[in-house]
Amino acid sequence: MHGTKHHLQKDFFLYNASKARSKTYINMREISERFRLPPSEYVIIPSTYEPHQEGEFILRVFSEKRSLSEEVENMIEAERPSKKKKGKPIIFVSDRANSNKELTADEDAGKDGEKTHADEKKHPSAKARERTEEEEQFRNIFRQIAGDDMEINAEELRNVLNNVVKKHKDLKTEGFELESCRSMIALMDTDGSGKINFDEFRHLWDKIKSWQKIFKRYDTDHSGTINSYEMRNAVNDAGFRLNNQLYDIITMRYADKNMNIDFDSFICCFVRLDAMFRAFHAFDKDGDGIIKLNVLEWLQLTMYA
């Protein structure tokens, strides 16, 4: 562990043999063992007899010499994206207490930034051309479904997303459920209209694309699902740091009876995590990790989401 308090990954146990363990691994209410170990740093792992079971443990350690112990747990936090793009900030319904700082553009790029941007326009890279073509395809699909007002509701969002997702043959999914799309609309909506415009949709899709890559990385058997342990690593890869209690809540909320999470539930979970962290940061004006809400603010935040 080397002095860290972070949750240990699977690789740690693959490459580090146990120094001591209970003699027989049986389903008992109480187990006591005595070990003689050289001075070092150790992690004690209690477990249930069967996987994916809830359990509470009372762990007592009696030492002949003075020793220190602490619970291994992650800090709850989310990585904040750096400010790179120019443009107007997007302020979501759940962020109304404050502007959404993650999406606020860096307006002080200066002349050098403008020159660089101009050079990119003269000589667009292959990736830039690919992004332009993809955006044009998105605009065409979006325009066909949204109509003249260029805004879509939950049902129309489902049609857009499913039209795009079904083109990814390497991703096994039945598409997005209507309830998932309602959550996305609620969490990405900037004006409380119950619809999202093209810019809001693009912001949502950029996030879905990055989360889709993470999902496919862990869906190694191409079953269209990942298990609860892989979900823990996927959440971490997406930049969210949660504790054990929150991981258990995610599993209970989004996993099926076999403790597997499909793509629709996976994306729905990440959209909610992203929006809830964003909303918290918007209310946490002094950055002390504590917010105070009145009943109206609380209900607006939770009922619409």
Secondary structure as GFF3:
##gff-version 3
##sequence-region A 1 305
A	DSSP	alpha_helix	10	15	.	.	.	ID=ss1
A	DSSP	beta_strand	77	78	.	.	.	ID=ss2
A	DSSP	three_ten_helix	93	95	.	.	.	ID=ss3
A	DSSP	three_ten_helix	101	103	.	.	.	ID=ss4
A	DSSP	alpha_helix	110	122	.	.	.	ID=ss5
A	DSSP	alpha_helix	126	146	.	.	.	ID=ss6
A	DSSP	beta_strand	151	152	.	.	.	ID=ss7
A	DSSP	alpha_helix	154	165	.	.	.	ID=ss8
A	DSSP	alpha_helix	178	188	.	.	.	ID=ss9
A	DSSP	beta_strand	196	197	.	.	.	ID=ss10
A	DSSP	alpha_helix	198	218	.	.	.	ID=ss11
A	DSSP	beta_strand	225	227	.	.	.	ID=ss12
A	DSSP	alpha_helix	228	237	.	.	.	ID=ss13
A	DSSP	beta_strand	240	241	.	.	.	ID=ss14
A	DSSP	alpha_helix	244	254	.	.	.	ID=ss15
A	DSSP	beta_strand	260	262	.	.	.	ID=ss16
A	DSSP	alpha_helix	263	283	.	.	.	ID=ss17
A	DSSP	alpha_helix	295	304	.	.	.	ID=ss18
###
